[in-house]
Amino acid sequence: MQSSTRAELSGKLIKPTHGAKAFKEKFVEIYENFFKGNDPSTGQPHFWSELFLLKVNAPYLTRCLTEISQDQLLAIKACIGNINKIFLNSIEMMKDETSKRKINAIETLCILLQGIFVKKFNNFSSDVINLLTGLNNADTVFTQLVDAIKHLLEDDETVIKYEALRLAIVVVCGNNNINQNSINEFFMRNDIFDPLIKIIIAPETSYVAYEAIMLLGILANYNKHESKNPYMAKIIAIKDETVFKKILDTVASTCKKCRNYYIEIQDDEETYKYSVSSALSYVGAILPWGMSGSTKEQHDISDPDQAFNQLPSANIAILLVYYDFVNNNKGFVAYISKSIAEYQINSESETNSYGPYFLDFLSFASYLVQHNRSARTASYVKLSLLVLLILTEDVTFDSRISDERKSYYVRLCRQRQPLLPSVRNPRPLVCAILDISLGFINHNMRKKLQIDLYSLVLGIIQRIMLYHKKFKVVLSYHWSELWHSLIGLLKFIHSNYDNFQQDRSSINEILISAITTINLCISFGDSFFPDAVTYDKLFYEIVRSNEVFEGLSKIVNIQDPVKPSQKFSPTEQAFVNINTICQHFHLKIEAWKAANRAQTLLPEQVLAIINANYDSLNLITPEKLDNYTSYSEIPYHVPFVRQVLRLVVEDFKRREVLLE
């Protein structure tokens, strides 16, 4: 029969035989006493050093913490005292020379803190701190905790680094609203920026680069609008391209995996060779070092709608970090441009289907904007659009994505009608960005119009046009699709104007922005249209949609544009050229019909009339048409960043474990 000592050390429960009493696992016996309010460490000078040599029974400890309520935790003084002792001695054991004690101490802290953080306290910070350390000792103890984490993040043993990273994530993300977790102040006083960067770029820790990048981004957003944040300050100052490369690589691989979930539900490109085993590298269990997180999400493909509703994957939370780097570090934006310019196409690979990191982000974004099904999805759509908006304000970036010598095939979403023309040939990346913008416009018309998102999309299109106008860069693109999408949006606004629940001024803002985009084509199209026929087709679409423009003119109280002394307001001015075009060519078409005794005209005949009557057309250039206000997070986007931060933390805590 196995001895009691052997049973205790092995951690196995012995089935009773012949009336013998079952032995409890030593770890279980000790913590059972703790949670009953007893203190088994009393009179035992080596108690804690011996306890932390025992393997942590994570399921048991988790269950103990789950079964006790927050009120019980705060009410039972003996229990508070014991939790305080466990917490303090765990921190002390993180400094021990024995790896086993360090790992068990971190494991204990992770389970203890996760069990406490999920409780619904009236005052999260003060109640948690009081429970763990007492308010008087908080400063000393939490300073020691952060010091210990920082030291272990640079430990020679990789497994210790992993465990320290895991603990840091548990502490920082204890409350989904990290700004209300005052424990995070200790990470501001003694920042862990440098150790995180080392983990991000080191080859031996590459498979947790995602976790380290996310933690860095979350810390950089902690109360960043209220006080100086050392992480954000250091992100702004980064110049090391090794860091940029790893950030881009991680964002790209995450975007690719998240995009493949959409394809798994509906493969929208028959020529695409998709294999779950080769394209998705997932593991069926949590990481060996215990970082929390689920494995691959399972989607019920028998109900595609329901499956799409679950997307995007929680791992796409990394878009917040991507946005922060793009918005705050000019060198990072320059590196994105450089990666596009310097990428060497492998002639032996599939036709330009492999390209710089930026392609994976664009591909994912195309699926995201077309499956914008919830407030959660809309937040990630907005982050993606903000990234594109900021990038398209950069002249160097615009020059790289518009360079026809650097053309790529980008897989874009084709899962919803109406479909844009299928393009398999390589194109400059600007074409993919325009297609993503049109994808959003075409698939998000609803009674509660997402004004902020439409404003961003139209802003992206306008910035692209203004770059091409300024530098006279010709762009071969299916321009008719742009006009169809813009006029389709205007038709939708016109038909549903009385039903919109939003403030009318917000709807008018989108209306005028769409008209402004058309005006950019009217006034400056000769700078970037590939030929005169493109101009003819633009005017044809405007004339054909005369009734829509007339109706919208009445909605915004446009005055008669033919009065020579007319002084137009900016809103009225937006419609002047369009109204002039409609009236001018309507008269020319009617005159042609009368002269040729024709009742109806073919499109080719209308195009010919348009082409022959430009000389007598008098247009104006609206004021400030080629200006825009550069993006600034402060003040207008601060509420959104705070809101999306909570979503990102929540998603990060339920992320999948993805391994290359």
N, C-alpha and C positions, 0 to 999 in steps of 0.2 A: 504493500500500500504506500502511496506517495506521502511523504512527510508533510507536516503543516508548513514548515519553512520552505520547502520546495514549491508547495502550492502557492504561497504568498509571492515568491519571487517570479514564478512563471506567469502569474496573473490569470490562472485558470480557476474556474469554479469546479469544485469536486462534488460529484453527485453523491448524496448520502447513501451509505451502505450499512446494513446491520444496525440501524439506529444511530449511526455516527452523525455528528453535527457538521453541516457544510461550512467550509472555510470561505471567507470573503476575500476578494482581492484586496491587498493591502491599501492600494490607492483608494478604492471604494470605501473601505472601512474608515480611513482618515477623513475623507471629505464628508462622509455621512455624519461624523462627529462635528465637523465644522458647521454644517448646515442645521444641526440640532442645537447649536449655540454653545457647544462644548469646545474646549481648546486643548487638543491632543499634544500641542507643543510645549505645554507647561512642564517645567522641570526637565526638559529634553534638550540639552545644549547643541546636539548635532541633528536635531529633528529636521530642519529645513534643508540642510545639505544632503541628508539621506532621502527626503521626500522628492527632491528634484532629480534624483537618480532613477526614480520609478517612472515607467512609461505612463504617459498621460492617457487616461481612459476618457477620450473626448466625448463619446456618446453619453456616458454616465454624467459627466460634469455638465454637459449641455442640458441634459434632462433636469438636473437639480436646479439649475438657474431658470429653466423654463417654468418649472412648477411653483416657484415662489414669486409672488406678485411684487410690484414696486412698493405698495403700501407695507407689505410684510418686511421687505428689505429695509425700509426706512424706519419701521416701528421697532424691530427687534434689535436692541442695542448690542446684544451679544453677537448677533449675526453680522451687524455692521462692523463690530470689532474684528471678527474673524476675516471678513472680506478685506478689511483694511490690512490685516496682517499678511494675507495671501498676496495682495497687490504689492505691498512694500517688499516682501521677501522675494517675490518674483523678479522685481527690478534689481534687487541686490544680486540674485543669481545670474542675471544677464551679464554681470561683470566677472563671473567665475572663470577660471582657466579651463574648466572641463567643458568640452563641446556639448556633451550630453545634457549637462545641467542648463547650459544656455538655451538649447533647443527646447527642453521641457519647460523652462521658465517662460519662453516666448509663447509656446503652445498654450500654457495655462493662462497667460495674459490675454491672448487672442480670444479664447473661449469665454473667459470671465468678462471681458469688456463687451464682446458681442452680446452676451446674455444680459448684461446691464443696459446697454445702449438701446435694445429693442423695447425696453419698458417705457410706458407713457408717463413720464414725470411732468409735474406742473411746471417746473422750471428746470429744463434739461441740464444746463451747465452747473448750476449751484447744487442741485440734488445729486448729480453724478459725482461731482468733486467731493461733496460732503461724505458720500458713501465710500469713496475710494481712499481719501486721504484726510478728510476733515478740512474745513475751510482754512484753518490757521496754518496747515502744513502744505497746502497745495503748491505754493510757489517752489518750495524746495524739492518736493517729490516729483512734480512734473518736469522740472528742469533736469533732474536726474534721469527721468525716463527718456526724454528727448536726447540727452547726452549719450545714454546707453545705445539708443537706436542708431544715432549718427555714427558712433564708434563701430557698431557691428555691421553697418552697411559697408564698411571698408575692411571687414575681416578677411583674412587670407582664405578661409574656407567658404566656398561658394554656397553651401547649404545654409551657413549662418547668415550670409547676405540675404538669401531668399527669405529666411524666417524674419529677419529684421524689417525687410520691405513689407512683408505681409502684416506685421504688427503696426507699422507706420500707417498702412492703408486702413486698418481697423480703427485706429485712433482718430485719424483725420476725418474719416467718413462715418464717424459714429452717429452723427445727425445728418440727415439728407440736406438740411439747411446748414451747410458748414459754417456760415457766417454767425450762427447762433451757438456754435460749439467753441466756447472760450478756451478749451484745452489747446486749440490750434494756435493761440497766441504764443505758446511756448515754441512752436515750430517757426514763428516769425522772429523771435528773439535769437534763436540759435538755428539758423536754417540748414537744411540737409541738401541744398542744391548741388554742391560738388559731388557728394557720394552718388546722388541719383544720376547725374550726367555720366559718371564712370560706369555705372551699371548699364545705362542706355547704350553706350558705345562699345563696351567690352565684348569680345566674341563669346567668351564663356558664359555670359549672362544674357545673350541675345534673345533667348526665348521668354525672358520676362521683361524685355524692353517695353512692351506694351504697358505693363503694369507700372513701370517706373515713369514712363512718359505721362500716363494718366495722373499719377500722384503728383508729379511736377505741375501739370496743368491745373489740377484742382487747388493745390496750395497757392498757385499764382493768382487765383481768383478770389482768395479769401479776403474779404473786406477791402478789395483793391481800390474801390472808389472812395473809401472813408479815410484811409491812411496809406502810408508808403508801404508797399509790399516788396520784400527783398527778392522774392522769386521772379516777380514780373520785371523788376529792375534788371535782374541778371539775364532774363530771357531777351530783353531789349538789347543787352550788350553783347550777346553771343556773336562770335565771328567765325568760330570753328566749323568748317564745312563738313567735318566728320559727324558732328552733331546734326547738322542740317540733313545730311544724307540718311542718317538712321531714322530721324523723325519722318522724312518723306517715305522711306522704305516701309516703315511700320504703318503709316496712314494708308499707303497704297495697298499693301497686302490685306489690311483690314477691310478697305473698301471693296477689294476684289472678292473676298470671302462673303461679305455682306451682300454684294450684288448677286453672287451665285445662288443665294437663297431664292431670289426672285426667279431665276432661271430654272431652279429645281422644281418650282411650282408650275411654271409654264415656259417651256423652251421656245423662245420666239424667233429663233434663227436656225433653220434646218441644217445649214452648213456648219454650224458650230459644234465641234466635237466636245461634248460635255461628259465628264466622267466624275461621279461623286468620289470615287477612290483616289483619283489623281488630282482633281481640282480643289478638293476640300481635304485638308489634313487635320482631322479632329482626333481627340483622344476620348476613350470611353470612361475615363475616371478622372478625378481631380488630380492636380499636380502632386507629385510625391512629397513635396514639402508642405502640402496642406493649404495652399492658397484657396480661399473660398471662391466658388463660382460653379455654374452648372456646365454640363457638357453640351454637345450640339443640340440645338432646339429641334424638336420634332414637329413637323407641320403635317396636318391632315390634308394630303393632296386631293382627297376625294371632294373636298370643299375648298376650291381655290380662293374664293372670296374671303373665307374665314382665315385661310393661311396667309393671304396678303395682308389682312388686318393686323397680324402679329408682327409684321415687319415695320421698320428695319430691325435687325438684330441689335441687342443691347450693346454689343461691342462698338457700334458706330458712335458711341459717346466720345470717341477720340476726335470727332470733328470739332469739338470745342477747343482742344489743344491746337489743332491745325489752324483754326480761325485766329487764335491768340498769336501764334507765330507769324501768320501772314499780316495781321493788323499791327503788330508791334515791332517786328524786326525786318528792316529794309534789306539786310543781308540775306535773310531767308527767301524773300521774294526774288532777289537777284539770283539766288542759287536755283530756284525753280526755273527761271528764265534760262540760266546757264545749262541746266540739265536737258532742256528742250533743244537748245542750240547745239550742244556738243554730243547729243546722243548719236551713236553710230548704228545705222540700220544694218542688220544682218541679212544679206541677200539670200541666204539659204533658208531663212525662217519663213513662216507663212507671210503672205504679202503685207509687209509693214504692220503686222498685227501686234508686234511687240514694240513698245516705245518707252519713253521716259515715264517716271512715276506718276506724273500728272494725268496720264491716260486712264488709270484705274479709278481715280477720283471722278473724272468726267463720266466714265461709263456708269459708275454707281449712281451719280447724281441724276442721270437721265432716268433711271428706274425709280429713284426716290420721288422726283417731282411728279411723275405720272401716277404714283400710288400714294398720294397725299390724302390719307384717309382719317386722320385724327389730329388732335391738338399736339400730341407727342410727335407725330411725323412732321407736322408743320414746323415745329421747333428745329428739327434737323434740316428740313428744307431751307429754312431761313439761314441757318449757319452756312449751308452750302452756297446759297446765293450771295451772302455777305462775302464769302471768300472770293467768289468770282467778281463781285463788284469791286472789291479792293484791288484785286489783281489787274482788272481791266483799266484801272486808273494809272497803272504803271506803264510808261512809254516803252521801256525795254521789254517788258512782258508782252505788250501788244505787238511789238515788232517780231518777237519770236513766234508767237502763235499765228501770225499773218504771213510768215515767210513760206512761199510755195515750195521752196527747196527742202523744207522740212515738213513733209506731209505724212500723215499716219491714218490708219484705219482704226476708228474707235467704235467698239460695239455699243450701240445706243438702243434704248428700250423701244420695242415694237410690239407691246402687249395690249395696247388700247387704240381704238379708233378715235379720231382719224389718224392715219399714219402719214408721216412725212415720206418723201421718196426714199427708197432703199438705195444707199450709196455704198458700194463695196470698194470703190477706188480710194486710194489715200488722198486726204485733203489736209490743208492747214488746220490746226487745232481750233482756230477761231470759228470754223464752220460747225464743229461739234458744240461749241458754247452757244452759238446761235440756235442750233437744233434743240438743245436742252431748254433754252429760253422759250422757244415756240412750243415745246412739249408741255411746259408749265402752263402757258397761256391757253392752249387748246383743251387741256384736261382738268382745269380747275375753275371752270365757270359754274358758280352756284349762287343761290339767292343771298347767302351771306358771303359776299366777295371778300377774299383775303387781301385787303387793301395794301398792307405792308409788304406782302410777297409780290404782288403785281407791280408795286412801285419799284422794288428791287430789280425784277426781271426787265422792266422797261428801262431802268437806269443802266443795266448791263448792256443792252442793245444800243442805247444812245452813246455810251462811252466807246463802244467798238466803232460805231459809225464816225464819231468825231475824230478818232485816231486816223481812220482811213481817209477822212476828208482832209485833215491837217497835212498828212504826209503823202496824199494822192496815191494811196495803195489800192490798186484794183483788186477786187475780190470776186472770184467766180463762185457764185452761190445760187441756190434756188430762191431767188428774191421773191418770186410770186408767192411762195409759201409764207414769207414774212407778212406780206400785205394781206393775204387771206386770213392769217391769224389775227392781225391787228384789227381788220375790219370785222372779223367774226366777234372779237371782244366788244367792239363798238356797237354791233348789232345787238349783242346780249344785253349791254347796258341800256340801250334804247328801248328794248322790249320789256325789260324788267325794272325800269327806273322807279316806277311808283311802288314797287314791292320791296325795294331794298330797305333793310332795317337800320343800316348805318346812317350816320350824319351825311347829308347830301354833299357837303363840301368835300368829304373824303372820296365819294364816288366821282365827283367832278375832277378831283385831283388825278385819278386814274384815267378818266376820259381825256383830259387835256394832255396828259403824258403820252397817251397813245397817239393823239393827234400830232403832238410835237415830233414823235418818231417818224410819222409819215411826212411831216414838214421837212425833216432832215433829209429824207430821200428826195423830196421835191427840189429843195434848195441846193443840195450838195451832191446829189447822186452822180453827177458827171465826174466827180473825183474818184469814185470807187466802183461804179457800175462797169461791167465788162464791155457793154456795147449800147448803141442807141435804142435797140429793140427793147432792152430792159426798161428804159424810160417810157417807151410807148405802152408797155404792159402795165406799168404803175398808173399812168393816167387813165388807161382803160378801166382798171379796177376802181379808181376813184369815181369816174363818170358812171360806171355801172351801179355804184352804191350811193347814188345821189340822194335817194329818199332817206337813207340812214343819216347822212350828214345834215340834210335839211332838218330832220327831226331833232338831232342833237343840237343844232344851232339854236332852235327854238327853246330847248331845255335850258341852255345857258344864256338865253336872252341876247343872242348876237344881233347887232344892228346891221342895217343894210350896207354891205361892203362896197357898193358901187358909187356911193356918194363921194365926190372928190375931196370934200373938206372934212371927211370923217376922221375923228381922232379915236383910235381904238384902244381899249384896255388890253392888257396882256392876254386875258381869256378870250376876248373877241378876236384879237390879232391871230390867235392860233388857227381860227377857221377861215381867215381871209383868203389865203391861196386856194384852199380846197373849194370854197364857194365860187371863187373866180373860175377855177378849172371846170367845175360842173356847169356853170352858166355858159362859159365860152364854148365848150365843146358840144353842149346840148344844142346851142344855136347852129353850130356848124353841121352837126349831124342832121338836124331837121331840115336845114337848107339843102344838104346833099340829097336827102330823101325826096324833097320836093322837086329838085332839079332832075332826078333820075326816076321819079315816079315809083319809088320803092316803099313798101309798107314796113318791112323788117330788114335788118342788116345782119350779115354774118360777122362774127368777131374779127375776121381778117379785114373786112371792109371798114369797121369802126377803127381798127388800128391804123389803117391807111389814112383815114380822115384825120386822126390825131396827129400822125406823123407829118401831114401836109399843112397843119395849121398852128405850129408853134410860134411862127413869126409875129402873129397878131395877138399873142397871149402876153398880158402884162402882169407879172407877179412881183411880190415884195419879198424881202428877206426879213422875217420876224426878228425883233430885237432879242438879243441874248440867246439866240437859238443854239449857238455853238459854245455855250457855257454850262457848267454844272457845278454844284456844291460838292466838294470832296467829302468822302465819308469820314465821319468822326463818331466814335462810340459814345462820347459824352456830348450833350446830355440825353439825346433822344433814345438811344439804344440801351441805356443803363438798365431800365426795368426788364427788358428782354434778357440781357446777359444774366441778371440775378435769377430770373425765372428758369432759364435753360440750365443754369448751374445746378439747381436742385434736381432737375431731370437727369442730368449727366451723372451726378453722384448716385442717384437711385439706379440708373442703368448699369453703371460701373460695378455696383455691388452685386448685381445679378448677371454679370457678364458671363459669356461662355469661356471655356478654356480652349484656346486655339494654339496649336503648335505647328510649326513648319516641319 
